[in-house]
């Protein structure tokens, strides 16, 4: 517990400090987190960390998260075009290796590349919203997610009786999930009341619900594929907390979903 607490304080303080700073420093931090997350994903699916197909995946994540804007550069090709090219190259790998690297493996790599690349790039996009209030929106979503986690944990421990999804995550309860939603909405409404009109209470409630529901689903997704591969944590980079994907499983689900619904200014 002591190690977990120390890691949480140090890593959390470092992350929040760079988030406050913004710019290229925060962008490079998210890029590093994404590359480590993809490394964890590659190891999880039991592929050599720097095999040719894995390297193609790293390149996709790097392209999605490269600090084009902070460096004053234009992205040469649309991200979807690059992903389509990398998908083709991954399929070519299956042919060249005569299915020694099967299509199931490269399909998982492509899924991980998109999942991690889009998830983390959406965090950067949130911090850099065109209204100049990216810090507000980023903190709103992070605090809502963390409030959901806290609500689910404490309400679940105190009142939890009905299992939410025991086959995937035996400790989660329906009561905890509801508690997480309530606390997430409460946190988002507090942001709205303190925003000076930037965020309406109605939109705050919607954002709070989405952050909680999608965030909890992101957690379940992570639990599902770890259970499928028989592992407890995606990595060990954060002592007491596991890997990057363990800590950011809700983030990489919530941030892109919010952008898909066009709930933030661009």
Buried (B, 14 or more C-beta within 10 A) or exposed (E): EEEEEEBBEEBEEEBEEBBEEBEEEBBBBBBEBBBBBBBBBBBBBEBEEEBEBBEBBBBBBBBBBBBEBBEEEEEEEEBEEBBEBBBEBBEEBBEEBEEEBEEEBBBBBBBBBBBBBBBBBBBBBBBBBEEEBBBBBBBBBBBBBBBBBBBBBBBBEEBBEEBBBEEBBEBBBBBBBBBBBBBBBBBBBBBBEEBEEBBEEEBBBBBBBBBBBBBBBBBBBBBEBBEEEEBEBBBEBBEEBBBBBBBBBBBBBBBBBBBEEEBBEE
